[in-house]
Amino acid sequence: MAVITIDGTQLTVPDNKNVLDCALENGIYIPHLCHHKDLSPLGSCRMCIVEVEGEEEVKTSCTLKAKDGMVIQTKTPKLEQLRMLALELLLTGHPEDCSTCPKYGNCELQMLIQYIGPKTGRMKLRTKGFKVQEENPLILHDMNRCVLCGRCVRACNELRGAGVLQYQKKELETYVGTLHNKLLKDADCRFCGACAEVCPTGTIRDKLINSEVKKEDAIVPCRHACPAHTDIPRYIRYVKNGEYDKAAAVIREKLPFPKALGMICTHACELECKRKEVNEAMSIRNIKRYAAEHDTGSLWKGKGKQLPDTGKKVCVVGGGPAGLTAAYYLRKQGHDVILKEALPTVGGMMSYGIPSYRLPRDIVAEEVQIIADQGVKIEVNTKVEAPVELLKEYDAVLMTIGGHKGVRLPMEGSNLPGVILNADFLRNASMGNETGMGKRIIVLGGGNVAFDCARTAKRLGAEEIHLACLEAREVMTADDEEIEQAQEEGIFVHPAQTFERITGVDAVTGVDFMNVESFTFDENRRAIIQKEEGSEHHIDADTVIFAVGQRPDITEEAGLTLGRANSIFVNDIEKDKSTSVEGIFAAGDAIYGTKSVVMAVESGREAAEQIDRFLGGDGDISEQLAPEETADAYIGKCPGFGYMERKETIVDAPEERQDNFRLFDHGICDADICAEAGRCLQCDLRLQISRPSLWGDFTDNEEA
């Protein structure tokens, strides 16, 4: 260790550590621009110069090594004059009007100008005349703003090992670019964003950063988009490295159904994946599935959190994903949990809504067993009619009854024999009961549930199946893969159709439709439909399946205040799931309508936190299952990285799958999984880069 003195303050610092970092870490601000804590010192900007007692020449503090006995001054007339000169030289080639810069108010150079003082105007300004490079995905380069601090080059080469950015020459101007001015994709850029993160001006910046969310959420949008905020980049990295137990442990820290969600998750994360801007989004759901299917459980079985018994009793009403999740985490918090399910098995829509060709029932049973093994007591065939009465026996009640009641549109013919509701149809099909369908089916609706109905009818032997919805094809709510696979199986899809009437006298004979020219909603969410004049047409059928939504099967006789569409009223869907009766909470589809399994899981987690606090706990249901490890940021070169194509799953041919309920999508194969995981941009590595030390961070110290 060395004892040095900076501006009269004595510091004990490591030998040979650069003086700039020694000062900054001890609350002493020295202006700087080219320096960054994570990068090798360069000293080119001359902003960090200091005077050292006994030395004639000024020194750049970022390259000056600390030695015992050094006495250093950072503020002298000579230093101020030299810094002003260096700053003026930097600014001769920088645009004058800061207010037009997208980085205005968040620019290190601007803050440096404010610290050192206003420009004197002694230097002649020059225009560099570089064309702003906007052709690259994710990253914009405007070399007219560059001050050649070199941070981006060092980050690309030293932090990442990608070697894409280098110093280049254009006549008399030096600039930062790729070899032969290739586009980043052609120069094998990894699109990690490190260059944009360290750039102190607006020279290299992000194209698609959402300023309405926290920075870390904008940087890693897949994790933010996941309702449960699973650490997606982390588990993808583990899969790439073949560490499947670690990957599964990361997933299980937030999701108790990794296998099920690996098959049926609506993958909102993929819609926000930055990789899609380069070519195609990551196959995140299938990577999750692969990790779960190759997990031995070594990192979580018998090793997770389990607090001592609290003596508190909780009753969870409804055994779907929200209820099972809440029960699991409440048990881990030490509470005695009993789950009551009206149907013969638990699982909710995972067991009675999503067809088994998408989600085999043994997968659901396997993951439910883990919850039961945690100590949750499960009672099936037990319908709760009066939840308020449960408070006589339990300290808290959670209503997670889902939305098991289909919606019948109030239209002509909707009560004819042959009209079936989606929830009833899928539940009967799942249980092996008679569904009441005929041979010619029309499904009304355009979501995933509608396609589940149509494809289930196909497998049950329907001869002709049509699916019609109000939405145009490009805005249908069903996943594209659902629509495409249904069409491959011979199902006729009719977007942009109004349902005029169901025809028939004693039974359904078909449906009359009209074409939709436009379909929007007003400010009150009422549908505004413009029909194409003279477009009336009819499709024959003996069965109509309404698949236009589901509602909770509950009445006001249950003693709870109900909201829109028969939902259970709660004070706040996310932050306060308490109902109109103290001690009774609600979560999942029962409070917000039909959404997705992963949203139900997150709703169940939130309910568990809130109920635990209600019962006197701290509400902290988090647990660490995967080891704490810092990812290697040196990702290196990867030829052709930007052009690596998304790996597809192995799917049975239509003729092999359309007449049975066997699982037909077998996920990504062993030979492709590493390559698919290797396509990840690893956006989260950017969060490891140190925040710059700004003058504003030290103003309080200087005033003191």
PyMOL commands that set and color helices and strands:
alter all, ss='L'
color gray80, all
select helices_A, chain A and resi 19-25+77-91+98-100+108-116+143-145+151-159+179-181+194-198+215-219+221-225+232-240+244-252+258-264+268-272+275-278+284-293+321-332+349-352+361-373+387-392+422-431+448-459+473-475+480-488+556-558+564-566+589-592+597-614+641-643+654-657+670-677+683-688+695-697+699-703
alter helices_A, ss='H'
color red, helices_A
select strands_A, chain A and resi 2-6+9-13+49-52+59-60+71-73+139-141+166-170+173-177+204-206+313-317+336-340+377-379+396-399+405-406+419-421+440-444+464-468+492-494+497-503+510-521+527-531+537-540+543-546+550-551+584-586
alter strands_A, ss='S'
color yellow, strands_A
deselect
rebuild
show_as cartoon
